Amino acid sequence: MAKRLILCDCSGTQPLDAAAIEAATGLACSKVHTALCTDQIAQAAEAIASGEAIVCCRQEQRLFEALAAEADAPDPVFTDLRDRAGWSDDPRPKLPKMAALRPRRP
């Protein structure tokens, strides 16, 4: 199975367009979650247990690694769309920077 980006807009604090990110990165994307580290944690656990998750949040990396350990799954790959690309006063589109942050395949 191919790697899949697991998206979260961090309680609506950043706009994410899953279809545009998918097209720009060539990686499948989850739906855009709003509370992946709290109310939607079961969905995060399921994605991580698959072993194919790229979690687009480094802020809660320890939590997601703990979910992997509980599921006896490898730690997911992480990238940070919010802090490294999403939050900015710059009015230009954020998608090119978000796409550039995707992990590269070996």
Secondary structure, DSSP 8 states (H G I E B T S, - for coil): ---EEEEE-TTTTS---HHHHHHHHSSEEEEEES-TTTTTHHHHHHHHHTT-EEES-STTHHHHHHHHHHTT----EE--HIIIII--S--S-SHHHHHHTS----
